[in-house]
Amino acid sequence: MSETPDSAVHTADTRAVRTYIERHRSAFLGELAEWLRIPSVSAQPERAADVRRSAEWLAAALGRTGFPVVEIWETDGAPAVFAEWPSGEPDAPTVLVYGHHDVQPAAREDGWHTEPFEPVVADGRLYGRGAADDKGQVLFHTLGVRAHLAATGRTAPAVHLKMIVEGEEESGSPHFRALVEEHAARLAADVVIVSDTGMWSETTPTVCTGMRGVADCEIDLYGPDQDIHSGSFGGAVPNPVTVAGRIVAALHDSDERVAIPGFYDGVTELTDAERALMAELPFDENAWLTTARSHGTLGEAGFSTLERVWARPTAEVNGIGGGYQGPGGKTIVPATAHVKLSFRLVAGQDPARIETVVRTWLAEQVPAGIRHEIVFGAPTRPCLTPLDHPALTAVSGAMSRAFDGAKVRYTREGGSGPAADLQDVLDAPVLFLGISVPSDGWHAPNEKIELDLLMKGVETTAHLWGDLPAALRDTTRAEPLLT
């Protein structure tokens, strides 16, 4: 940029930010509705042209916002969008914003009250596929950076601002890591902001500080070369279905801890402070059980439900089968059996090591006469932001200003996502900034976004870009930012 503003002019006045946002709210929502009309369903091959059209629409929108560099990056699947807006100050920190422009499948007959790709505003909410996940939360950054500039009088952001918006997140991000590795130099950042997440509730603003990783595998067990008569051979040869049952039963001990030797090695344990912060959240376990469609809780002894879901590793049986499944009886020793397992991982666990200890453990469970094969899928690493990280302080502070000084609490996500790829490849701390709430119905019929909360997201980013430089200035750490 040719013009460099006074470096002291960073922090935006709350009133100025809100005035700008209110003046441009209608036009912003019109743009969002236009984008939501593009059915960018990455899981459906017949929608490939729409996914590309979505990328092109976003690239044009980012150009209109003022990003001087906007590019569409090709992958072996759907295209991603990259944008960059250098700060007027060469020593400003670099921030990379992540999101995705593809959406889940949706059809009126799924239970939608309106056409899913014809957005409708009603009762302060915008309904439409992608409104919350993730187009609304990507686009709020465009109005947010404009409000930041208007309120500070700057001609460029107070941070070197980059965005990477992929087109295959709803299909498992199969090409995202390769994309990040290919463009690692262009994506290099001091901090990564993931805006594909949410808050605890409309009245409890929160910032997510971590996501679990995942490793999954399929186990095939082979006994006799074919199904054989249980009267003639049963009790004298190994039964692969029986072995499958014993493997599943051996996964946990009586305290519901994973019983695989070495599984917990390296786990970053919750501190007393972190447990206290989780306990502050207004968690209604009965309501949670209703959402889970479950009739009771069960998990590792000594931990609360939230702690189990957010901060403890798990082993789950996703499927088990083998032998005769039809009506009536069929007295056989089956030839094969199958088990599907998944392991949610927390900070300190390495998926490659988990694969090693699972393979070793499995080999010890399988008796002579049974042949086994185990195949692991592509893993996702866990990521965690330390509560004392200055960038996290800046995010929570900016959100608090947007929510009129409300206390911002911290959550984690029990699931997994591509944020860990950014952490791994770029070696940068990952933080989460989202304003969606559980009632928004991600992946469900009648997905929506609360418009007032959407504007709070805009306001948070308008403050954040001015707050981050001071928060990160002269901050050094001897140890890695993330474990």
MOBELUR-V10102 format. One record per helix or strand. SS is the DSSP state (H for helix, E for strand). FROM is the first residue (numbers start at 1). LEN is the number of residues. If there is no record, write none. Layout:
SS_FROM_LEN / SS_FROM_LEN
This chain:
H_14_23 / E_41_1 / H_45_21 / E_69_5 / E_80_6 / E_94_7 / E_103_1 / H_108_3 / E_120_3 / E_125_3 / H_135_18 / E_160_7 / H_169_3 / H_176_7 / H_184_4 / E_191_4 / E_198_1 / E_201_1 / E_204_1 / E_206_6 / E_213_10 / E_228_2 / H_230_4 / E_234_1 / E_237_1 / H_240_10 / E_252_1 / E_258_1 / H_272_9 / H_285_8 / H_305_7 / E_314_9 / E_332_2 / E_336_10 / H_351_15 / E_371_6 / E_380_1 / E_383_2 / H_390_13 / E_409_5 / H_419_8 / E_429_4 / E_436_1 / H_438_3 / E_448_3 / H_451_22
